[in-house]
């Protein structure tokens, strides 16, 4: 299983549909999840 460290800006952009990068972040996360990747976030 591949692991990916997500930038802290990805999560708010993914959940805020008004953000200009919302679709790009949403699609990137969905693609990684479909591939079985483990997504990691650190404080």
Residue pairs with C-beta under 8 A, 6 or more apart in sequence:
1 36
1 37
1 38
2 35
2 36
2 37
2 38
3 37
3 38
3 39
3 40
4 32
4 37
4 38
4 39
4 40
5 40
5 41
5 42
6 29
6 39
6 40
6 41
8 41
10 25
10 28
10 29
11 41
12 19
13 19
13 21
13 22
13 24
13 25
14 22
14 25
14 26
14 29
16 22
19 25
29 39
32 39
33 39
